Structures are given as structure tokens and as C-alpha cells.
Amino acid sequence: MVFEKLKAIIADHMDCAEEDITRETTFASLGIDSLDTVEMVMELEEELGMEIELEEKVETVGALADYIESKRG
């Protein structure tokens, strides 16, 4: 569920097709910079109703989805 929401947000922000985004897709390959990341995390926080505090850099869409899932409990 988190991965699907994340995929939709990324596709919307980066103007790309959701089906082009996999769990292995890197943020760098999508051209996502730190400002894009902050905006997307804020949108995700709103949609999921939780705070997302990244303690370390995540490289792939799947890694971010897994991190968020682990924090949801």
C-alpha cells in the first residue's frame, strides 16, 4: 500500500508513468533531488497521517516504502 502511494506521488511530481517505477528504481535515476524528496515526503506524511523522519539516506523507491512500513508499526 505504501509503495503504491509512493509510486503515484513520484509519478505525479516527476511527470512519469507509474508503471516505469519499480521497487528497485533509484531516486537518482528519476532525477529526484533533495527538494523533490522533501516535497514528496511531506505529501506522503499528509496522506498517511504520520511523520516520516529519515535517519539515513535511502536510494530506492522500495527502500523508502520499506522504511515507512517499518515505522507504521
MMTF fields as JSON, N, C-alpha, C and O atoms, coordinates in Angstrom:
{
  "mmtfVersion": "1.0.0",
  "mmtfProducer": "UNKNOWN",
  "numBonds": 291,
  "numAtoms": 292,
  "numGroups": 73,
  "numChains": 1,
  "numModels": 1,
  "chainsPerModel": [1],
  "groupsPerChain": [73],
  "chainIdList": ["A"],
  "bondAtomList": [4, 2, 8, 6, 12, 10, 16, 14, 20, 18, 24, 22, 28, 26, 32, 30, 36, 34, 40, 38, 44, 42, 48, 46, 52, 50, 56, 54, 60, 58, 64, 62, 68, 66, 72, 70, 76, 74, 80, 78, 84, 82, 88, 86, 92, 90, 96, 94, 100, 98, 104, 102, 108, 106, 112, 110, 116, 114, 120, 118, 124, 122, 128, 126, 132, 130, 136, 134, 140, 138, 144, 142, 148, 146, 152, 150, 156, 154, 160, 158, 164, 162, 168, 166, 172, 170, 176, 174, 180, 178, 184, 182, 188, 186, 192, 190, 196, 194, 200, 198, 204, 202, 208, 206, 212, 210, 216, 214, 220, 218, 224, 222, 228, 226, 232, 230, 236, 234, 240, 238, 244, 242, 248, 246, 252, 250, 256, 254, 260, 258, 264, 262, 268, 266, 272, 270, 276, 274, 280, 278, 284, 282, 288, 286],
  "bondOrderList": [1, 1, 1, 1, 1, 1, 1, 1, 1, 1, 1, 1, 1, 1, 1, 1, 1, 1, 1, 1, 1, 1, 1, 1, 1, 1, 1, 1, 1, 1, 1, 1, 1, 1, 1, 1, 1, 1, 1, 1, 1, 1, 1, 1, 1, 1, 1, 1, 1, 1, 1, 1, 1, 1, 1, 1, 1, 1, 1, 1, 1, 1, 1, 1, 1, 1, 1, 1, 1, 1, 1, 1],
  "groupList": [{"groupName": "MET", "atomNameList": ["N", "CA", "C", "O"], "elementList": ["N", "C", "C", "O"], "formalChargeList": [0, 0, 0, 0], "bondAtomList": [1, 0, 2, 1, 3, 2], "bondOrderList": [1, 1, 2], "singleLetterCode": "M", "chemCompType": "L-PEPTIDE LINKING"}, {"groupName": "VAL", "atomNameList": ["N", "CA", "C", "O"], "elementList": ["N", "C", "C", "O"], "formalChargeList": [0, 0, 0, 0], "bondAtomList": [1, 0, 2, 1, 3, 2], "bondOrderList": [1, 1, 2], "singleLetterCode": "V", "chemCompType": "L-PEPTIDE LINKING"}, {"groupName": "PHE", "atomNameList": ["N", "CA", "C", "O"], "elementList": ["N", "C", "C", "O"], "formalChargeList": [0, 0, 0, 0], "bondAtomList": [1, 0, 2, 1, 3, 2], "bondOrderList": [1, 1, 2], "singleLetterCode": "F", "chemCompType": "L-PEPTIDE LINKING"}, {"groupName": "GLU", "atomNameList": ["N", "CA", "C", "O"], "elementList": ["N", "C", "C", "O"], "formalChargeList": [0, 0, 0, 0], "bondAtomList": [1, 0, 2, 1, 3, 2], "bondOrderList": [1, 1, 2], "singleLetterCode": "E", "chemCompType": "L-PEPTIDE LINKING"}, {"groupName": "LYS", "atomNameList": ["N", "CA", "C", "O"], "elementList": ["N", "C", "C", "O"], "formalChargeList": [0, 0, 0, 0], "bondAtomList": [1, 0, 2, 1, 3, 2], "bondOrderList": [1, 1, 2], "singleLetterCode": "K", "chemCompType": "L-PEPTIDE LINKING"}, {"groupName": "LEU", "atomNameList": ["N", "CA", "C", "O"], "elementList": ["N", "C", "C", "O"], "formalChargeList": [0, 0, 0, 0], "bondAtomList": [1, 0, 2, 1, 3, 2], "bondOrderList": [1, 1, 2], "singleLetterCode": "L", "chemCompType": "L-PEPTIDE LINKING"}, {"groupName": "ALA", "atomNameList": ["N", "CA", "C", "O"], "elementList": ["N", "C", "C", "O"], "formalChargeList": [0, 0, 0, 0], "bondAtomList": [1, 0, 2, 1, 3, 2], "bondOrderList": [1, 1, 2], "singleLetterCode": "A", "chemCompType": "L-PEPTIDE LINKING"}, {"groupName": "ILE", "atomNameList": ["N", "CA", "C", "O"], "elementList": ["N", "C", "C", "O"], "formalChargeList": [0, 0, 0, 0], "bondAtomList": [1, 0, 2, 1, 3, 2], "bondOrderList": [1, 1, 2], "singleLetterCode": "I", "chemCompType": "L-PEPTIDE LINKING"}, {"groupName": "ASP", "atomNameList": ["N", "CA", "C", "O"], "elementList": ["N", "C", "C", "O"], "formalChargeList": [0, 0, 0, 0], "bondAtomList": [1, 0, 2, 1, 3, 2], "bondOrderList": [1, 1, 2], "singleLetterCode": "D", "chemCompType": "L-PEPTIDE LINKING"}, {"groupName": "HIS", "atomNameList": ["N", "CA", "C", "O"], "elementList": ["N", "C", "C", "O"], "formalChargeList": [0, 0, 0, 0], "bondAtomList": [1, 0, 2, 1, 3, 2], "bondOrderList": [1, 1, 2], "singleLetterCode": "H", "chemCompType": "L-PEPTIDE LINKING"}, {"groupName": "CYS", "atomNameList": ["N", "CA", "C", "O"], "elementList": ["N", "C", "C", "O"], "formalChargeList": [0, 0, 0, 0], "bondAtomList": [1, 0, 2, 1, 3, 2], "bondOrderList": [1, 1, 2], "singleLetterCode": "C", "chemCompType": "L-PEPTIDE LINKING"}, {"groupName": "THR", "atomNameList": ["N", "CA", "C", "O"], "elementList": ["N", "C", "C", "O"], "formalChargeList": [0, 0, 0, 0], "bondAtomList": [1, 0, 2, 1, 3, 2], "bondOrderList": [1, 1, 2], "singleLetterCode": "T", "chemCompType": "L-PEPTIDE LINKING"}, {"groupName": "ARG", "atomNameList": ["N", "CA", "C", "O"], "elementList": ["N", "C", "C", "O"], "formalChargeList": [0, 0, 0, 0], "bondAtomList": [1, 0, 2, 1, 3, 2], "bondOrderList": [1, 1, 2], "singleLetterCode": "R", "chemCompType": "L-PEPTIDE LINKING"}, {"groupName": "SER", "atomNameList": ["N", "CA", "C", "O"], "elementList": ["N", "C", "C", "O"], "formalChargeList": [0, 0, 0, 0], "bondAtomList": [1, 0, 2, 1, 3, 2], "bondOrderList": [1, 1, 2], "singleLetterCode": "S", "chemCompType": "L-PEPTIDE LINKING"}, {"groupName": "GLY", "atomNameList": ["N", "CA", "C", "O"], "elementList": ["N", "C", "C", "O"], "formalChargeList": [0, 0, 0, 0], "bondAtomList": [1, 0, 2, 1, 3, 2], "bondOrderList": [1, 1, 2], "singleLetterCode": "G", "chemCompType": "PEPTIDE LINKING"}, {"groupName": "TYR", "atomNameList": ["N", "CA", "C", "O"], "elementList": ["N", "C", "C", "O"], "formalChargeList": [0, 0, 0, 0], "bondAtomList": [1, 0, 2, 1, 3, 2], "bondOrderList": [1, 1, 2], "singleLetterCode": "Y", "chemCompType": "L-PEPTIDE LINKING"}],
  "groupTypeList": [0, 1, 2, 3, 4, 5, 4, 6, 7, 7, 6, 8, 9, 0, 8, 10, 6, 3, 3, 8, 7, 11, 12, 3, 11, 11, 2, 6, 13, 5, 14, 7, 8, 13, 5, 8, 11, 1, 3, 0, 1, 0, 3, 5, 3, 3, 3, 5, 14, 0, 3, 7, 3, 5, 3, 3, 4, 1, 3, 11, 1, 14, 6, 5, 6, 8, 15, 7, 3, 13, 4, 12, 14],
  "groupIdList": [1, 2, 3, 4, 5, 6, 7, 8, 9, 10, 11, 12, 13, 14, 15, 16, 17, 18, 19, 20, 21, 22, 23, 24, 25, 26, 27, 28, 29, 30, 31, 32, 33, 34, 35, 36, 37, 38, 39, 40, 41, 42, 43, 44, 45, 46, 47, 48, 49, 50, 51, 52, 53, 54, 55, 56, 57, 58, 59, 60, 61, 62, 63, 64, 65, 66, 67, 68, 69, 70, 71, 72, 73],
  "secStructList": [7, 2, 2, 2, 2, 2, 2, 2, 2, 2, 2, 2, 2, 2, 6, 7, 7, 4, 4, 4, 7, 7, 6, 6, 7, 5, 6, 4, 4, 4, 6, 7, 7, 2, 2, 2, 2, 2, 2, 2, 2, 2, 2, 2, 2, 2, 2, 2, 6, 1, 7, 7, 7, 7, 1, 1, 7, 7, 7, 5, 2, 2, 2, 2, 2, 2, 2, 2, 2, 2, 2, 2, 7],
  "xCoordList": [0.817, 0.0, 0.865, 0.61, 1.873, 2.76, 3.495, 3.635, 3.958, 4.685, 3.802, 4.265, 2.54, 1.633, 1.411, 1.406, 1.227, 1.048, 2.312, 2.258, 3.44, 4.715, 4.927, 5.361, 4.616, 4.742, 3.868, 4.313, 2.64, 1.719, 2.234, 2.161, 2.751, 3.275, 4.489, 4.601, 5.394, 6.587, 6.19, 6.701, 5.294, 4.862, 4.257, 4.502, 3.464, 2.84, 3.889, 3.859, 4.812, 5.84, 6.821, 7.251, 7.171, 8.221, 7.672, 8.433, 6.356, 5.695, 6.189, 6.62, 6.109, 6.469, 5.371, 4.464, 5.456, 4.428, 4.683, 5.817, 3.606, 3.725, 4.332, 5.109, 3.982, 4.478, 5.989, 6.595, 6.597, 8.051, 8.789, 10.016, 8.047, 8.658, 8.512, 7.405, 9.664, 9.66, 10.283, 10.75, 10.286, 10.916, 12.421, 13.039, 13.001, 14.444, 14.82, 16.005, 13.848, 14.123, 14.82, 14.368, 15.927, 16.636, 16.076, 15.6, 16.15, 15.697, 16.576, 16.09, 17.864, 18.793, 18.403, 18.482, 17.984, 17.623, 16.368, 16.137, 15.558, 14.349, 14.617, 13.731, 15.839, 16.191, 15.634, 15.415, 15.408, 14.836, 15.954, 16.891, 15.839, 16.844, 16.293, 15.182, 17.072, 16.671, 15.397, 14.598, 15.186, 13.962, 12.751, 11.716, 12.88, 11.797, 11.471, 10.304, 12.509, 12.322, 11.535, 10.603, 11.906, 11.212, 9.739, 8.868, 9.458, 8.068, 7.271, 6.128, 7.867, 7.165, 6.954, 5.901, 7.941, 7.792, 6.677, 5.887, 6.606, 5.538, 4.167, 3.222, 4.06, 2.798, 2.444, 1.287, 3.443, 3.216, 2.776, 1.875, 3.416, 3.047, 1.572, 0.851, 1.144, -0.251, -1.187, -2.202, -0.854, -1.699, -1.759, -2.808, -0.633, -0.566, -0.888, -1.085, -0.941, -1.245, -0.164, -0.455, 1.088, 2.206, 3.408, 3.514, 4.32, 5.566, 6.588, 6.685, 7.341, 8.392, 9.714, 9.964, 10.548, 11.857, 12.916, 13.128, 13.572, 14.6, 15.893, 16.459, 16.345, 17.583, 18.8, 19.926, 18.563, 19.661, 19.138, 17.931, 20.056, 19.678, 19.184, 19.803, 18.071, 17.582, 17.757, 17.548, 18.144, 18.496, 17.369, 17.272, 16.513, 15.494, 14.092, 13.889, 13.139, 11.733, 11.304, 10.595, 11.725, 11.374, 11.939, 11.271, 13.167, 13.786, 13.016, 12.845, 12.553, 11.762, 10.422, 9.978, 9.781, 8.499, 8.672, 7.844, 9.728, 10.001, 10.248, 9.767, 10.998, 11.297, 9.999, 9.792, 9.138, 7.865, 7.009, 6.418, 6.931, 6.143, 6.646, 5.853, 7.966, 8.542, 8.2, 8.13, 7.987, 7.674, 6.187, 5.787, 5.375, 3.921, 3.486, 2.444, 4.292, 4.018, 3.097, 2.813],
  "yCoordList": [-1.193, 0.0, 1.263, 2.178, 1.326, 2.484, 2.619, 3.719, 1.497, 1.549, 2.128, 2.946, 1.712, 2.214, 3.723, 4.444, 4.198, 5.636, 6.394, 7.444, 5.849, 6.478, 6.562, 7.586, 5.483, 5.436, 6.51, 7.192, 6.659, 7.648, 9.069, 9.914, 9.325, 10.655, 10.966, 12.066, 10.009, 10.215, 10.463, 11.385, 9.655, 9.815, 11.197, 11.833, 11.655, 12.969, 14.077, 14.992, 14.003, 15.043, 15.07, 16.139, 13.898, 13.83, 13.693, 13.58, 13.706, 13.61, 12.395, 12.506, 11.236, 9.991, 8.965, 9.201, 7.834, 6.8, 5.95, 5.558, 5.671, 4.833, 3.475, 2.935, 2.921, 1.587, 1.565, 0.495, 2.756, 2.833, 2.794, 2.695, 2.87, 2.915, 1.552, 1.044, 0.969, -0.325, -0.13, 0.96, -1.182, -1.114, -0.857, -0.305, -1.258, -1.106, 0.228, 0.546, 1.005, 2.294, 3.211, 3.369, 3.813, 4.741, 6.151, 6.519, 6.917, 8.304, 9.087, 9.968, 8.768, 9.448, 9.206, 10.116, 7.983, 7.684, 8.432, 8.626, 8.853, 9.626, 11.128, 11.922, 11.509, 12.922, 13.639, 14.85, 12.896, 13.472, 14.041, 13.336, 15.341, 15.974, 16.115, 15.672, 16.728, 16.806, 17.62, 17.289, 18.67, 19.461, 18.627, 18.663, 17.877, 16.981, 15.984, 15.702, 15.457, 14.461, 15.05, 14.424, 16.245, 16.901, 17.101, 16.829, 17.57, 17.801, 16.497, 16.46, 15.44, 14.164, 13.551, 12.973, 13.673, 13.147, 13.896, 13.285, 15.214, 15.993, 15.547, 15.437, 15.293, 14.815, 13.429, 13.155, 12.567, 11.23, 11.293, 10.567, 12.16, 12.322, 12.704, 12.185, 13.61, 14.044, 12.9, 12.689, 12.166, 11.059, 9.922, 9.306, 9.642, 8.509, 8.89, 8.021, 10.193, 10.645, 10.31, 9.955, 10.424, 10.123, 10.964, 11.443, 11.138, 11.833, 10.841, 9.715, 11.265, 10.416, 11.146, 12.187, 10.596, 11.181, 10.209, 9.153, 10.575, 9.7, 9.872, 10.963, 8.787, 8.829, 8.597, 8.927, 8.031, 7.783, 7.928, 7.89, 8.09, 8.262, 6.933, 5.888, 6.99, 5.799, 6.027, 7.13, 4.971, 5.098, 4.708, 5.242, 3.771, 3.252, 3.506, 3.745, 3.449, 3.629, 2.528, 2.799, 1.306, 0.188, 0.344, 0.011, 0.848, 1.046, 2.086, 1.927, 3.145, 4.159, 3.579, 3.815, 2.825, 2.198, 1.255, 1.253, 0.46, -0.462, 0.291, -0.112, 1.382, 2.193, 2.746, 2.683, 3.282, 3.847, 2.754, 2.957, 1.604, 0.468, 0.085, -0.203, 0.083, -0.332, 0.657, 0.269, 1.912, 2.938, 2.997, 3.563, 2.416, 2.456, 1.486, 1.669, 0.462, -0.474, -1.544, -2.377],
  "zCoordList": [0.0, 0.0, 0.0, -0.782, 0.856, 0.893, -0.439, -0.972, -0.966, -2.236, -3.343, -4.138, -3.399, -4.436, -4.298, -5.295, -3.063, -2.842, -3.217, -3.858, -2.811, -3.118, -4.63, -5.156, -5.302, -6.763, -7.419, -8.342, -6.949, -7.514, -7.282, -8.174, -6.089, -5.77, -6.635, -7.177, -6.766, -7.594, -9.048, -9.683, -9.568, -10.965, -11.186, -12.21, -10.219, -10.322, -10.274, -11.097, -9.323, -9.166, -10.329, -10.764, -10.826, -11.84, -13.263, -14.225, -13.381, -14.681, -15.475, -16.622, -14.821, -15.479, -15.223, -14.425, -15.899, -15.77, -14.525, -14.249, -13.775, -12.579, -12.906, -12.118, -14.066, -14.403, -14.666, -14.728, -14.822, -15.003, -13.67, -13.643, -12.563, -11.24, -10.572, -10.395, -10.204, -9.515, -8.135, -7.804, -7.344, -6.022, -6.147, -5.236, -7.273, -7.473, -8.103, -8.202, -8.526, -9.155, -8.152, -7.018, -8.589, -7.698, -7.884, -8.957, -6.811, -6.894, -7.864, -8.574, -7.894, -8.804, -10.262, -11.087, -10.579, -11.971, -12.406, -13.6, -11.436, -11.737, -11.748, -12.063, -11.406, -11.369, -10.146, -10.176, -9.081, -7.861, -7.005, -6.631, -6.697, -5.84, -4.42, -4.128, -3.556, -2.148, -1.948, -1.071, -2.732, -2.617, -3.023, -2.356, -4.117, -4.543, -3.44, -3.167, -2.813, -1.756, -0.595, -0.091, -0.174, 0.94, 0.597, 1.424, -0.604, -1.013, -1.031, -0.576, -1.55, -1.628, -0.248, 0.018, 0.625, 1.98, 2.705, 3.425, 2.52, 3.156, 2.653, 3.435, 1.365, 0.803, 1.343, 1.663, 1.438, 1.992, 3.45, 3.868, 4.214, 5.621, 5.741, 6.593, 4.885, 4.903, 4.538, 5.203, 3.491, 3.042, 4.051, 4.234, 4.705, 5.626, 7.068, 7.916, 7.34, 8.689, 9.693, 10.835, 9.267, 10.165, 9.782, 8.653, 10.74, 10.454, 9.932, 10.42, 8.948, 8.378, 8.591, 7.983, 9.453, 9.707, 9.226, 9.822, 8.148, 7.596, 8.381, 8.44, 8.978, 9.742, 8.856, 9.229, 7.687, 6.766, 5.346, 5.103, 4.427, 3.035, 2.458, 2.659, 1.747, 1.053, -0.438, -0.942, -1.132, -2.541, -3.493, -4.598, -3.06, -3.978, -3.449, -2.258, -4.355, -4.001, -3.029, -2.059, -3.282, -2.415, -1.019, -0.04, -0.912, 0.397, 1.21, 2.418, 0.551, 1.256, 1.694, 2.818, 0.816, 1.162, 2.349, 3.26, 2.35, 3.458, 4.758, 5.817, 4.675, 5.853, 6.457, 7.669, 5.604, 6.079, 6.692, 7.753, 6.048, 6.582, 7.963, 8.859, 8.137, 9.432, 10.539, 11.706, 10.202, 11.184, 11.505, 12.522, 10.64, 10.853, 11.948, 12.577, 12.163, 13.242, 12.939, 13.799]
}
